[in-house]
């Protein structure tokens, strides 16, 4: 064992941090993980991915029971919402997951250093009154909510995603500032439960950065579900009072302002790297203009022995991206090699229907001057989707015009987050649309839409 207390100390126990800790331990290192929360798992498990998905699934079942099951010949009367029990379900799911991380730490002999961790010198982390030394320090402190100038988040009437997960009643009117992933997911939850939801987006379309066709079509579907959108609009003021929140809006390009009133306002305009109070300035770790830690190819900072992964560095703020980085870094510290292709990190929006994407969009390919072929197939022409009454959306596959190599894929439809995995695997091996088209897919399944989209790249789809 080294002269230091630990081979590796990881600050932060979110998906990047705890996965990195486990892999380091598996590789024979003595590991500690610092976490200031009362539970492990970081934002994702405690106040992010997991609780939001629990509420998304529960609210989807509620809406299905109220409005959709009759189409399957199932008549149910007297359905009512028990929000307290729904929140209990969410809390139970969170507890099971966080306790699972605790078990994994014990199984892998990882020490949990409870408290706020700061780098106080090279190879030194201070937690409370205790100092610990390590050959390697990994910063995995994740991200925090971005606020808007002049809008105070009180987590009561003007809430972040954290507050939106613990509302004790369904608001009559909710305004969501931000038409990205978080805003759409939580907007859908409360809309399904009975709120009148308006989503305000500064850009000219929702889901910035995603494929243009997906963005437009998904908005149309969400509008049919009851969401109202105000695009190319900015919120200039939001003030909480006894009777709710008063908002002032104006066109993004400037113009006449208007007023709105809501019971609850959700601010969901993005997240920022959490690098405050970590001690970066103490040892001189470089950050960029957005406060993200600057790293090299091997997640190394400008200070020897200090590394960073996850939301605190450049790249998409996704739990699975952080996990992959944690594994690769652990293996590099053990003398092995590792690699992540950031072009092949899938993104998923867990609305209904789901939205999933990987690789390049049509807009990106056009901008880069890359010639491509497109194959597109709708769920409305799929037998399983019809049986499920889930026919909205489509699969789109983009392939290189000459080599047929898959360059990107975009899915709007049921179980899109699951369906994208097949395409991710093909792209990881440099596969072509023909590889997908020639693979036998079970019938009747939603996966057949992926196969048909691959066939459509060559203009030979079979069921349309």
C-alpha positions in Angstrom: 0.0 0.0 0.0 1.2 3.6 -0.7 2.3 6.0 2.0 -0.9 8.0 1.6 -4.2 7.2 3.2 -5.8 6.2 -0.1 -4.8 5.5 -3.6 -7.9 7.4 -4.8 -10.2 9.9 -3.1 -13.3 10.8 -5.2 -15.2 14.0 -4.3 -18.9 13.4 -5.1 -20.9 10.2 -5.1 -23.1 10.8 -8.2 -23.1 8.3 -11.1 -19.6 9.4 -12.2 -18.2 9.3 -8.7 -19.7 6.2 -7.3 -19.0 4.2 -10.5 -15.4 5.4 -10.6 -15.0 4.4 -6.9 -16.4 0.9 -7.5 -14.2 0.3 -10.6 -11.1 1.6 -8.8 -11.8 -0.8 -5.9 -12.4 -3.7 -8.3 -8.9 -3.0 -9.7 -7.3 -3.3 -6.3 -7.0 0.3 -5.2 -7.8 1.6 -1.7 -10.7 4.1 -2.3 -12.7 6.7 -0.4 -15.6 8.7 -1.7 -16.6 12.0 -0.2 -20.3 12.9 0.0 -22.0 15.7 1.9 -25.6 14.5 1.5 -27.1 12.1 3.9 -27.5 9.6 1.0 -25.1 8.5 -1.7 -26.0 8.8 -5.4 -25.6 12.6 -6.0 -28.2 14.7 -7.8 -29.2 11.9 -10.2 -30.4 9.4 -7.6 -31.6 11.8 -5.0 -33.2 14.8 -6.8 -32.8 14.2 -10.5 -33.0 11.2 -12.9 -34.5 8.6 -10.5 -37.2 10.6 -8.7 -38.3 12.3 -11.9 -38.6 8.9 -13.7 -40.6 7.5 -10.8 -43.1 10.4 -11.2 -43.1 10.3 -15.0 -44.0 6.6 -14.9 -46.6 7.0 -12.1 -48.2 10.0 -13.8 -48.3 8.1 -17.1 -50.1 5.3 -15.4 -52.6 7.7 -13.9 -53.3 9.3 -17.2 -53.6 5.9 -18.9 -56.1 4.7 -16.3 -58.2 7.9 -16.6 -58.3 8.3 -20.3 -56.7 5.5 -22.3 -57.7 2.1 -20.9 -61.2 2.4 -22.1 -59.8 2.1 -25.6 -58.6 -1.4 -24.6 -62.0 -2.4 -23.3 -61.2 -1.7 -19.7 -63.8 0.5 -17.9 -62.7 2.0 -14.6 -64.8 4.4 -12.6 -64.0 6.6 -9.7 -60.3 7.1 -10.4 -58.7 9.7 -8.2 -55.2 11.0 -7.6 -53.5 10.2 -4.3 -50.5 12.5 -4.6 -49.2 11.6 -1.2 -48.9 7.9 -2.1 -47.4 8.8 -5.5 -44.7 10.8 -3.7 -44.2 8.0 -1.3 -43.6 5.7 -4.3 -41.0 8.2 -5.6 -39.3 8.4 -2.2 -39.2 4.6 -1.8 -37.6 4.3 -5.2 -35.0 6.8 -4.3 -34.2 5.1 -1.0 -33.9 1.7 -2.6 -31.4 3.1 -5.1 -29.3 5.1 -2.6 -29.2 2.2 -0.2 -28.1 0.0 -3.0 -25.0 2.3 -3.5 -24.2 2.0 0.2 -24.3 -1.8 -0.1 -22.0 -1.7 -3.1 -19.6 0.6 -1.2 -19.5 -1.9 1.7 -19.1 -4.8 -0.7 -16.2 -3.2 -2.5 -14.6 -1.9 0.8 -15.0 1.7 -0.2 -14.9 4.3 2.6 -17.6 6.9 2.7 -16.1 10.1 4.0 -19.3 12.0 5.1 -19.2 15.8 4.8 -18.1 18.5 2.3 -14.8 17.7 0.7 -12.3 20.4 -0.3 -8.8 20.0 -1.9 -6.6 21.9 0.6 -3.2 20.9 -0.9 -1.9 18.7 -3.7 -2.7 15.1 -2.8 -4.9 16.3 0.2 -8.6 16.4 0.8 -10.2 17.9 3.9 -13.6 16.7 5.1 -14.8 18.6 8.1 -11.9 18.7 10.6 -10.2 15.7 9.1 -7.4 15.7 6.4 -6.9 12.7 4.1 -4.1 12.1 1.6 -4.3 10.3 -1.7 -2.1 9.7 -4.7 -5.0 10.6 -6.9 -8.0 12.9 -6.4 -11.0 12.8 -8.7 -13.5 15.7 -8.8 -17.0 14.4 -9.6 -19.1 17.1 -7.9 -21.7 17.3 -10.7 -23.8 20.3 -11.6 -26.3 22.7 -10.1 -29.3 24.6 -11.3 -28.9 27.7 -13.5 -31.0 30.6 -12.3 -32.2 33.6 -14.3 -31.3 37.2 -13.4 -33.9 38.9 -11.3 -35.8 35.6 -10.6 -35.4 34.3 -7.1 -36.0 30.5 -6.8 -37.6 30.0 -3.4 -38.5 26.3 -3.9 -42.1 27.1 -2.9 -43.8 29.1 -5.7 -40.8 29.6 -7.9 -39.1 26.3 -8.0 -36.1 24.5 -9.6 -36.4 20.8 -10.7 -35.7 20.0 -7.0 -38.8 21.8 -5.8 -40.9 20.5 -8.7 -40.3 17.0 -7.4 -41.9 17.6 -4.0 -45.0 19.7 -4.6 -47.7 18.8 -2.1 -50.6 19.6 -4.4 -51.3 19.9 -8.1 -51.1 23.5 -9.2 -54.0 24.9 -11.2 -51.6 26.8 -13.5 -47.9 26.1 -14.0 -45.4 28.0 -16.1 -42.2 26.2 -17.1 -39.3 28.5 -18.1 -37.3 26.4 -20.5 -38.3 23.9 -23.2 -35.4 21.5 -22.8 -35.4 18.0 -21.3 -36.0 18.9 -17.7 -38.7 21.4 -18.4 -40.6 19.0 -20.8 -40.3 16.0 -18.5 -41.6 17.8 -15.3 -44.1 19.8 -17.3 -45.6 16.5 -18.6 -45.7 15.1 -15.0 -47.8 17.9 -13.7 -49.9 18.3 -16.9 -50.9 14.6 -16.6 -51.9 15.1 -13.0 -54.2 18.0 -13.9 -52.2 21.2 -14.1 -52.6 23.7 -17.0 -49.0 23.9 -18.2 -47.4 26.6 -20.3 -43.8 26.1 -21.4 -41.9 29.3 -22.4 -38.8 28.8 -24.5 -36.3 31.5 -25.6 -35.4 29.6 -28.8 -37.7 29.2 -31.8 -38.3 25.5 -31.0 -38.2 23.2 -28.1 -35.4 20.7 -27.3 -32.5 22.9 -28.5 -29.7 21.0 -30.2 -31.8 18.0 -31.2 -32.7 17.0 -34.8 -35.0 19.7 -36.3 -37.7 17.3 -37.5 -37.9 15.6 -34.1 -38.2 19.0 -32.4 -41.1 20.1 -34.5 -43.0 16.8 -34.5 -42.6 16.3 -30.7 -44.0 19.7 -30.0 -47.1 19.0 -32.1 -47.6 15.8 -30.1 -47.2 17.5 -26.8 -49.6 20.2 -27.8 -52.2 17.5 -28.5 -51.6 16.2 -25.0 -52.5 19.6 -23.6 -49.2 21.5 -23.2 -49.1 25.1 -24.3 -45.9 26.6 -25.8 -44.7 30.1 -26.1 -41.6 30.0 -28.3 -39.1 32.8 -29.1 -40.1 34.3 -25.8 -38.2 35.4 -22.8 -39.3 35.9 -19.2 -38.1 39.3 -17.9 -39.6 39.1 -14.5 -41.2 36.6 -12.1 -42.3 37.7 -8.6 -43.9 35.5 -6.0 -46.8 36.8 -4.0 -49.6 35.5 -1.8 -51.8 34.6 -4.7 -49.2 33.1 -6.9 -46.5 34.3 -9.3 -46.7 37.3 -11.6 -44.6 37.1 -14.8 -43.7 39.5 -17.4 -42.7 38.2 -20.9 -41.5 39.7 -24.1 -40.5 38.4 -27.6 -36.9 37.1 -27.6 -36.1 39.6 -30.4 -37.6 42.5 -28.4 -41.1 43.9 -28.6 -44.3 44.5 -26.6 -44.3 42.8 -23.2 -47.2 40.8 -21.8 -48.1 39.5 -18.3 -49.0 36.1 -17.1 -50.0 34.6 -13.7 -49.2 31.1 -12.4 -49.6 29.2 -9.2 -46.1 27.6 -9.7 -43.2 28.6 -11.9 -40.5 26.0 -12.7 -37.2 27.5 -13.8 -35.6 24.8 -16.0 -33.1 26.7 -18.2 -30.1 24.4 -17.7 -27.4 23.4 -15.3 -23.9 24.6 -14.5 -20.8 22.8 -13.3 -20.6 22.7 -9.5 -17.1 23.7 -8.7 -17.7 26.1 -5.8 -16.1 25.3 -2.5 -14.1 22.4 -3.9 -10.8 24.2 -3.4 -9.8 24.5 -7.0 -8.3 28.0 -6.4 -6.3 26.6 -3.5 -4.2 24.4 -5.8 -4.7 26.3 -9.0 -6.9 24.0 -11.1 -7.8 25.6 -14.4 -11.4 26.2 -15.3 -13.0 27.6 -18.5 -15.2 30.6 -19.0 -18.3 28.5 -17.9 -16.6 27.3 -14.7 -16.0 23.8 -16.0 -12.7 22.1 -15.1 -10.3 21.9 -18.0 -9.1 18.4 -18.6 -6.8 16.6 -21.1 -7.4 13.3 -22.9 -7.1 11.3 -19.7 -9.4 13.5 -17.6 -6.2 15.1 -16.1 -6.2 18.7 -14.9 -3.2 21.0 -15.0 -2.3 19.8 -11.5 -0.6 16.4 -11.3 -2.8 13.8 -9.5 -6.0 15.7 -9.8 -8.6 14.5 -12.3 -12.2 15.5 -13.1 -15.2 13.7 -14.7 -18.9 14.2 -15.3 -20.9 17.4 -15.3 -17.9 19.5 -14.0 -16.1 19.0 -17.4 -17.1 19.7 -21.0 -19.6 17.5 -22.7 -23.3 16.6 -22.3 -24.5 16.6 -18.7 -25.7 13.0 -18.7 -25.4 10.4 -15.9 -24.3 7.7 -18.3 -21.6 9.9 -19.8 -20.3 10.4 -16.3 -20.4 6.7 -15.6 -18.4 5.9 -18.7 -15.8 8.5 -17.8 -15.6 7.1 -14.3 -14.8 3.6 -15.6 -12.3 4.8 -18.2 -10.5 6.9 -15.6 -10.3 4.1 -13.1 -8.8 1.8 -15.7 -6.3 4.4 -16.8 -5.2 4.9 -13.2 -4.7 1.1 -13.0 -2.4 1.3 -16.1 -5.0 0.1 -18.6 -6.3 1.9 -21.6 -9.7 3.4 -22.2 -11.6 5.5 -24.7 -15.0 7.2 -25.0 -16.5 8.3 -28.3 -18.6 11.3 -27.3 -20.4 11.2 -30.6 -21.9 7.9 -29.4 -23.4 9.0 -26.1 -27.2 8.6 -26.5 -29.6 11.2 -25.2 -33.2 10.4 -24.1 -36.2 12.5 -23.1 -38.5 10.4 -21.0 -41.8 12.0 -22.0 -44.5 10.0 -23.8 -43.6 9.3 -26.5 -40.0 9.3 -25.6 -37.3 11.1 -27.6 -33.9 9.5 -28.2 -30.9 10.5 -30.3 -27.4 9.5 -31.0 -24.7 10.8 -33.4 -25.2 13.6 -35.8 -28.4 15.5 -36.7 -29.3 16.4 -40.3 -28.5 20.0 -39.5 -25.0 19.1 -38.3 -24.3 16.9 -41.4 -25.4 19.7 -43.7 -23.3 22.2 -41.9 -20.3 20.0 -42.2 -20.9 19.3 -45.9 -21.3 15.6 -45.4 -23.4 13.8 -47.9 -25.8 11.4 -46.4 -28.8 9.2 -47.0 -31.9 9.2 -44.8 -34.3 6.4 -43.9 -37.4 7.1 -42.0 -40.3 4.9 -40.8 -43.4 5.7 -38.7 -44.7 3.8 -35.7 -48.1 4.1 -37.2 -47.2 1.4 -39.8 -46.0 -1.0 -37.1 -48.3 -3.8 -35.8 -47.0 -3.8 -32.2 -47.3 0.0 -31.9 -50.9 -0.2 -33.2 -51.7 -2.9 -30.7 -50.3 -0.7 -28.0 -52.2 2.4 -29.3 -48.8 4.1 -29.4 -48.5 5.1 -33.0 -47.1 8.7 -32.7 -43.6 9.3 -34.0 -40.9 7.7 -36.2 -37.4 6.3 -36.4 -34.9 8.2 -38.6 -31.5 6.8 -39.5 -28.8 8.9 -41.2 -26.0 7.0 -43.2 -23.0 8.1 -45.2 -23.9 8.4 -48.8 -20.9 6.4 -50.0 -20.0 4.0 -47.2 -23.5 3.5 -45.7 -21.9 3.9 -42.2 -24.5 5.0 -39.7 -23.8 8.6 -38.8 -26.8 9.4 -36.5 -30.2 8.2 -35.5 -33.3 10.0 -34.0 -36.3 8.4 -32.5 -39.6 9.8 -31.4 -41.9 7.1 -30.2 -42.7 4.5 -27.5 -39.6 3.1 -25.7 -37.3 5.2 -27.8 -34.7 5.2 -25.1 -34.6 1.4 -25.3 -34.7 1.2 -29.1 -31.7 3.6 -29.5 -29.4 1.0 -27.8 -29.4 -1.2 -30.9 -28.3 1.6 -33.1 -25.6 2.7 -30.5 -24.1 -0.8 -30.6 -24.0 -0.8 -34.4 -22.4 2.6 -34.5 -19.8 1.6 -31.9 -18.6 -1.1 -34.3 -18.7 1.3 -37.3 -21.7 -0.6 -38.7 -23.9 0.4 -41.6 -27.6 0.8 -42.1 -27.4 -2.4 -44.2 -26.1 -4.3 -41.0 -29.3 -3.2 -39.2 -31.5 -4.0 -42.2 -30.0 -7.5 -42.6 -30.4 -8.4 -38.9 -33.5 -10.5 -38.1 -35.8 -8.6 -35.8 -38.5 -10.5 -33.8 -42.1 -9.9 -34.8 -44.3 -8.2 -33.6 -42.0 -5.7 -31.9 -41.3 -2.0 -31.9 -37.7 -2.9 -32.9 -39.1 -3.6 -36.4 -39.5 0.1 -36.9 -35.7 0.4 -36.5 -35.2 -2.3 -39.1 -37.7 -0.6 -41.5 -35.9 2.7 -41.1 -32.7 1.0 -42.0 -34.3 -0.5 -45.1 -35.7 2.9 -46.0 -32.1 4.3 -46.2 -31.9 2.2 -49.4 -35.6 2.9 -50.3 -36.7 -0.7 -49.8 -38.9 -0.5 -46.6 -41.4 -3.4 -46.7 -44.4 -2.3 -44.7 -45.1 1.1 -46.2 
